[in-house]
């Protein structure tokens, strides 16, 4: 995180609801980096992950990912 912050891509702020925590957010420059990297990233994920899976494996991956998302709950609030 320190290197990303030094590059100007993220900033840290105190959690407004609980000062014991620190939150990180992308700066405008950070968002530009993400947008620039996205097309190549999507192509690589498709090529190295999805293209190598059978339809059944893709379905299982989708089901597993849905369970993880469900367990996380609303953004920033993990369930026990």
C-alpha positions in Angstrom: 0.0 0.0 0.0 2.9 2.4 0.8 4.2 2.1 -2.8 0.8 2.7 -4.3 0.4 5.7 -2.1 3.8 7.0 -3.0 3.0 6.7 -6.7 -0.1 8.8 -6.0 -2.6 6.0 -6.9 -4.2 5.6 -3.5 -4.8 7.6 -0.4 -5.5 6.5 3.2 -8.1 8.0 5.4 -9.4 7.2 8.8 -12.7 5.3 8.9 -15.3 7.9 9.8 -17.3 5.4 11.8 -14.5 3.7 13.7 -11.2 5.6 14.0 -9.3 2.3 14.8 -9.5 1.5 11.1 -7.8 3.0 8.0 -9.5 3.0 4.6 -7.9 3.3 1.2 -9.3 4.8 -1.9 -8.1 5.2 -5.4 -7.1 8.7 -6.5 -8.1 10.0 -9.9 -4.6 8.9 -11.1 -5.2 5.5 -9.6 -8.5 5.1 -11.5 -6.8 6.1 -14.7 -4.2 3.3 -14.1 -7.0 0.8 -13.5 -8.8 1.8 -16.6 -5.6 1.6 -18.7 -4.8 -1.9 -17.4 -8.4 -3.3 -17.6 -8.5 -4.5 -21.2 -5.2 -6.5 -21.0 -6.3 -7.8 -17.6 -9.7 -9.0 -18.9 -8.0 -10.7 -21.8 -5.5 -12.5 -19.6 -8.1 -13.7 -17.1 -10.2 -15.0 -20.0 -7.2 -16.8 -21.6 -5.6 -18.2 -18.5 -8.7 -19.0 -16.4 -12.0 -19.2 -18.3 -10.8 -20.6 -21.6 -9.2 -23.6 -19.8 -12.4 -24.6 -17.9 -15.1 -26.9 -19.0 -18.7 -25.7 -18.9 -19.3 -27.7 -15.6 -16.2 -26.1 -14.0 -17.3 -22.6 -15.0 -20.7 -23.3 -13.4 -19.0 -24.6 -10.2 -16.7 -21.5 -10.1 -19.7 -19.2 -10.5 -21.5 -21.0 -7.7 -18.5 -20.9 -5.4 -17.9 -17.2 -6.1 -21.6 -16.5 -5.4 -21.2 -18.1 -1.9 -18.2 -16.0 -1.2 -20.0 -12.8 -2.2 -23.0 -13.8 -0.1 -20.8 -14.5 3.0 -19.2 -11.1 2.6 -22.5 -9.3 2.8 -22.8 -5.6 2.1 -19.5 -3.9 1.0 -17.2 -3.5 4.0 -19.2 -5.7 6.3 -18.0 -9.3 6.6 -20.2 -11.8 8.3 -18.9 -14.1 10.9 
